[in-house]
Amino acid sequence: MKSIILLLIFFGMYLNLYPQSLDQNYSAEYVLKDAGGNMLSRLNMYRSGSKIKFVKVDNSGKSNETTTDIYIFKDEPKIYNIVTNSAGKFGTKNEVDIMYVGMQTGVYILDLGHDSKIFNANSRAGTETVLGKDCIKYTIASNGEASSDYYMYQDNLMLKRWVGGAAEGNTIEAINFDNTTVVPESIFVLPTDVRYLN
């Protein structure tokens, strides 16, 4: 019995000394669907170390086509939110914040600043697989009428989220995830012809 206890202690010390490293280079594509499964929009994400970029195109091919590019530079730390439409390119600059990114994209990334009010031991609801990746599931309920389920790969990157109740809601889910190819640095170059509003 003592040997088993010692083995568990040493294993725990090993995990603390050599924690699991998080994927830092990947690309992913997410879709937003309504409760009926109808696709509402798509969102592409790219990451290379401390640099992250989201790209969303609305009304593609139409006169009111709008592209939203969100650049996250953890080392600055700054977020550049740039909207391009027929009127030009307009942007804002903000501090890096997990909740801001989550509200703008629907995707939560815990290493942008872990929010223990949402993602904590009390909200953990087991594990599940998304795109063949083991994810920790967090469930946050409000007033018993609606809930949000977040599926976090490596307990860091959200691959899926369900928000709503039985009658209505929406899902944001990764339909592909690639951590085998290098994301080119050119993706993270800020455009120069942006009119910043702050």
C-alpha positions as CSV (number, residue, x, y, z in Angstrom):
1,M,0.0,0.0,0.0
2,K,2.8,2.4,0.9
3,S,4.5,1.8,-2.5
4,I,1.2,2.7,-4.3
5,I,0.9,5.9,-2.3
6,L,4.5,6.8,-3.1
7,L,4.0,6.1,-6.7
8,L,0.9,8.3,-6.9
9,I,2.9,11.1,-5.1
10,F,5.8,10.9,-7.5
11,F,3.3,10.8,-10.5
12,G,1.6,14.0,-9.2
13,M,5.0,15.7,-8.8
14,Y,5.9,14.7,-12.3
15,L,2.7,16.2,-13.7
16,N,3.4,19.5,-11.8
17,L,7.0,19.6,-13.0
18,Y,6.1,18.6,-16.6
19,P,2.6,19.9,-17.3
20,Q,0.9,19.1,-20.6
21,S,1.9,21.6,-23.2
22,L,-0.9,23.2,-25.1
23,D,-1.1,23.3,-28.9
24,Q,0.2,26.7,-30.0
25,N,0.1,26.3,-33.8
26,Y,-3.2,25.4,-35.5
27,S,-6.0,26.5,-37.7
28,A,-9.7,25.8,-37.2
29,E,-13.0,26.5,-38.9
30,Y,-16.2,27.1,-36.8
31,V,-19.8,27.2,-37.9
32,L,-22.7,28.9,-36.0
33,K,-26.0,27.1,-36.3
34,D,-29.5,27.8,-34.9
35,A,-31.5,25.3,-32.8
36,G,-32.8,23.7,-36.0
37,G,-29.3,23.0,-37.3
38,N,-29.4,25.7,-40.0
39,M,-26.0,27.3,-40.6
40,L,-25.9,31.0,-39.8
41,S,-22.2,31.9,-40.3
42,R,-18.6,30.6,-40.6
43,L,-15.5,31.7,-38.7
44,N,-11.9,30.8,-39.4
45,M,-9.2,30.9,-36.8
46,Y,-5.4,30.8,-37.0
47,R,-2.8,30.5,-34.3
48,S,1.0,30.7,-34.2
49,G,2.3,30.9,-30.7
50,S,1.2,34.1,-29.1
51,K,-0.5,35.4,-32.3
52,I,-4.2,34.5,-33.1
53,K,-6.4,35.7,-35.9
54,F,-10.2,35.2,-36.5
55,V,-11.8,35.9,-39.9
56,K,-15.5,36.1,-40.5
57,V,-17.2,37.1,-43.8
58,D,-20.9,38.1,-43.8
59,N,-23.1,38.5,-46.9
60,S,-20.4,37.0,-49.1
61,G,-20.5,38.2,-52.7
62,K,-23.2,40.8,-52.1
63,S,-23.0,44.6,-52.2
64,N,-23.1,44.7,-48.4
65,E,-20.3,42.1,-47.9
66,T,-18.5,42.7,-44.6
67,T,-15.3,41.0,-43.4
68,T,-14.3,41.1,-39.7
69,D,-10.7,40.4,-38.9
70,I,-9.7,40.1,-35.2
71,Y,-6.0,40.0,-34.5
72,I,-4.8,39.0,-31.0
73,F,-1.2,39.7,-30.0
74,K,-0.7,38.3,-26.5
75,D,2.8,39.7,-26.2
76,E,1.6,43.4,-26.7
77,P,-1.1,42.6,-25.3
78,K,-3.6,44.0,-27.8
79,I,-6.6,43.0,-29.8
80,Y,-7.3,44.7,-33.2
81,N,-10.8,44.4,-34.4
82,I,-11.0,45.4,-38.1
83,V,-14.2,45.6,-40.1
84,T,-14.0,46.0,-43.9
85,N,-17.0,46.9,-46.0
86,S,-17.9,49.1,-49.0
87,A,-17.3,52.2,-46.8
88,G,-13.6,51.2,-46.0
89,K,-11.7,49.7,-43.1
90,F,-12.5,50.6,-39.6
91,G,-10.9,49.3,-36.4
92,T,-10.7,49.4,-32.7
93,K,-7.9,48.5,-30.3
94,N,-8.5,46.7,-27.0
95,E,-6.5,45.0,-24.2
96,V,-6.3,41.2,-24.5
97,D,-9.3,39.8,-22.5
98,I,-10.8,36.3,-22.7
99,M,-14.4,37.6,-22.3
100,Y,-14.0,40.2,-25.0
101,V,-12.7,37.6,-27.5
102,G,-15.5,35.2,-26.4
103,M,-18.2,37.8,-26.9
104,Q,-16.8,38.9,-30.3
105,T,-16.2,35.5,-31.8
106,G,-18.1,33.0,-29.6
107,V,-14.8,31.1,-29.1
108,Y,-13.2,31.0,-25.7
109,I,-9.4,30.5,-25.2
110,L,-8.4,30.1,-21.6
111,D,-4.8,31.0,-22.0
112,L,-5.9,34.6,-22.9
113,G,-6.7,35.1,-19.2
114,H,-8.5,32.3,-17.4
115,D,-11.9,33.3,-16.0
116,S,-12.5,31.1,-13.0
117,K,-16.1,32.4,-12.6
118,I,-17.2,30.4,-15.6
119,F,-14.6,27.7,-16.1
120,N,-14.0,26.1,-12.7
121,A,-14.4,22.8,-10.8
122,N,-18.0,23.6,-10.0
123,S,-19.0,23.9,-13.6
124,R,-17.1,20.8,-14.9
125,A,-19.6,18.3,-16.2
126,G,-17.4,15.5,-17.5
127,T,-15.6,14.9,-20.8
128,E,-16.7,14.5,-24.3
129,T,-15.1,14.1,-27.8
130,V,-15.3,16.8,-30.5
131,L,-13.6,16.2,-33.8
132,G,-11.9,13.2,-32.2
133,K,-10.3,15.4,-29.5
134,D,-10.9,14.7,-25.8
135,C,-12.6,17.8,-24.3
136,I,-13.5,18.9,-20.8
137,K,-17.2,19.9,-20.7
138,Y,-18.3,22.9,-18.6
139,T,-22.0,23.5,-18.0
140,I,-23.3,26.9,-16.8
141,A,-27.0,27.1,-16.0
142,S,-29.1,30.2,-15.4
143,N,-32.4,30.1,-13.6
144,G,-33.1,26.5,-14.7
145,E,-34.4,27.7,-18.0
146,A,-31.3,27.9,-20.2
147,S,-27.7,26.6,-20.1
148,S,-24.4,26.9,-21.8
149,D,-22.2,23.9,-22.5
150,Y,-18.5,24.5,-23.4
151,Y,-16.3,21.8,-24.7
152,M,-12.6,22.7,-24.1
153,Y,-9.8,20.9,-25.9
154,Q,-6.7,20.6,-23.7
155,D,-8.8,22.5,-21.1
156,N,-7.9,25.6,-23.1
157,L,-9.5,26.0,-26.6
158,M,-13.2,25.8,-27.1
159,L,-14.2,23.4,-29.9
160,K,-17.9,23.5,-29.3
161,R,-20.5,25.5,-27.4
162,W,-24.3,25.1,-27.0
163,V,-26.3,28.0,-25.6
164,G,-30.0,28.0,-25.0
165,G,-33.0,26.0,-23.8
166,A,-35.1,23.3,-25.2
167,A,-37.0,25.5,-27.6
168,E,-34.3,27.8,-28.9
169,G,-30.6,28.3,-28.9
170,N,-27.5,28.0,-31.0
171,T,-24.3,26.0,-31.4
172,I,-20.8,27.1,-32.4
173,E,-18.7,24.1,-33.3
174,A,-15.4,23.5,-35.0
175,I,-15.9,21.5,-38.2
176,N,-12.2,21.1,-38.7
177,F,-9.1,21.5,-36.6
178,D,-5.5,21.2,-38.0
179,N,-2.5,21.3,-35.7
180,T,-0.1,19.6,-38.3
181,T,0.6,22.5,-40.6
182,V,2.5,25.7,-39.9
183,V,0.4,28.9,-40.0
184,P,2.3,31.5,-42.1
185,E,3.3,34.7,-40.3
186,S,1.9,36.7,-43.2
187,I,-1.6,36.0,-41.8
188,F,-0.8,38.1,-38.8
189,V,0.3,41.3,-40.6
190,L,-2.0,44.2,-39.7
191,P,-3.3,46.2,-42.7
192,T,-2.1,49.7,-42.9
193,D,-5.1,51.4,-44.4
194,V,-7.3,51.2,-41.3
195,R,-9.2,54.1,-39.7
196,Y,-9.1,53.4,-35.9
197,L,-12.0,54.7,-33.9
198,N,-10.2,54.7,-30.6
